[in-house]
Amino acid sequence: MITSPDRLRRRVVAVALVLVASIATATSTASAHAVFVSMSPADGSLQTQAPTQVVVTFNEAIQSIGAAVIVHAPSGASVTDGEPTVVDATVTQRLTPLTETGTYTVAYRVTSTDGHPVSKELTFAVGSRSASAPLGGAGPVASSSSSLPLLIAVLVAVVVVVLALVVFRRRKAVPAAP
């Protein structure tokens, strides 16, 4: 036969598990943000003809306000021509005529529809690669994702469950007064 403290403990554990699941679902949904999908010309590619624009594509629509794409020639000079154009999940940046042979660096910073900034640095080469240039995927300029809120929420929920179990075990161990 199930005693009252056992029933209460099972209810607390069930509520805590539902709480953990709810927090995990809400946090992961709220922290979703745009993710880089591709770039044209492709990241790390070697082009025989100089492109006239760079197109960066994401997995979801991004905000047009504050979008920036900066392209630097092998010499370090900017070859960006005007402001980028944002249409749904793509950002297009016009380029001045590319006259240098070597590796060009593309740095972008955009804002997801949830307000999360996303940035990364990529490369492509025209004619031949520069001797000291990375082969694309130079990595993020700034952190583009974080699972820290989810981790904190799960840890807090686990601590609550453990503390509830400890309290109920102590109550069960203490004999009732006659």
N, C-alpha and C positions, 0 to 999 in steps of 0.2 A: 504494500500500500504506500502511495506517495504522500509524504508529509507536507505540511504547509511551507516550511522553509525550502524544501526541494522544488516545489512548484514555483515559488517566488524566484529561486535561483534560475530555473529554466526560463522563466519569463524575462528576467533581466538579461540573460545570455541571448535570447532570441531578439530582444529589442536592440541590444548592442550590435548584433550581427546585421540587423536591418539598417541601423545607423551607419555602420561601416560601409555597407553596400551603397547606401544613398549618398554618402559623402564622396566615395570613390567615383560614382557615376556623375554627380554634379561637378566635381572638380575637374575630371577629365574632359567633360563637355565644355566647361567654361574656359579651359586653358588651350583649346584647339586653336590653331592659327595656320596661316598660309605656309605652305612648304614648297620650296624650290622644286620644280619638275624638270625643266630643261632651259637651254639657252641656244639661240641661233645667232651666230655660228656656235657650234657645239663647244662645250667647255673642254679645253685641252686640245682642240682640233688645230690642224695645219691647213690654212686656206691658200689656194693658188691665186685667187683674185681677192682683192680687198673688199670687204662688205661695206655697204653704205649705211647700215643700221645694225643694232643689237636688239634682239627680242628675248625677254626673259619671261618664262611661263611658270605659273604657280598652280597648285592643286585647287585653289578656290579664289574667288574674287578678292581684290584688294582695294584699299581706299586710294583715290587719286590725289588727295591732299598729302603733301610731304613726300611723294615718291621721288627717288633720286637714283639715277644711273650715271656713273662717271667712268669714262673710258680713257685710259692713259696709254700713250705710245711707248715703245721701248725706251725712248729718251726721257720719259716722264711727263712729256707735254700732254695736256688734255686735248682729246680729239672729239669731245662731246659737242654736239651742235644743237643748241636750244634745250627746251624742257622735254622730259619724257611724256609719252602719251600712254594713259592707262585705259584699257578696255577690258572689263571683267577681270580675268585672271592673267592678263598679259600686259607687260610694260615694254614699249618700243622707244628706243633712243636713237635719234639720227646721229650720224657721224660726219665729221669733216672728211675730205678726201684723205685716205690713209696712204702716206708716202713712204713711211719707214718699213723696212723689213725687220721682222723679229716678233717678239711676244708682246701682246697687248693685254692690259689688265682691266677687267670690268668689275667695278664695285657697285653693288646696289644696296639700297635701304628703302624698304617699303613698309606700309602698315597694314596688317590684317584687318578684316572688318570688325574683329573683336578688340581692336586697338593695340594689339601686340606688334612691336616693331620686329622686322626680320631683315637681316643683312648677311651678305656673303661676298667673297671675292673670288672671281673666276678668271680664266685666261683663254685666249686663242692666239694663234700665230699667223702671220702673213708672210709667205715666201719661205721663211725658215724660222726656227725657234731661236730665241736669244740664249746665249751660253748659260747664263745664271738664272734663267726663268724656270719656275715650276711647270710641270706638265698638266696644269689644270687642277681644279679643285683645291685651290690654295687654302680653302677652309673659311670658316665664318669670321667675319670682322668683329661681330659681337654675337653673344649668345642668341640663338634663334628659338630655343625651346627650353622649357624647364618643367620637370616633374616634381619639383620640390613641394608645391602646395599639396599635391596628392599624397606624397610620402608623409608629410607632417600630419595630414588628416588621418591617415591609416594608423600611424604611430599613436596618436592621441586616442583613437578608438580602441586600439589594442590595450593601452594602459588602463582605460576605463573598464574594460572587460576583466582584466587581471585583478584590478583593485576590487571590483564587485565580487569576484570569486573568492578572494582572500577574506573579505568582510563576512561573506556568508559561511565560509568554513570556520572562521573563528566563532561566529554566533552558534553554529552547530556544536562546536567542541565545548563551549561553556555550558555546564549543566544548569538546567532551569532551577530556580529557587523553589523549595517545597511549599 
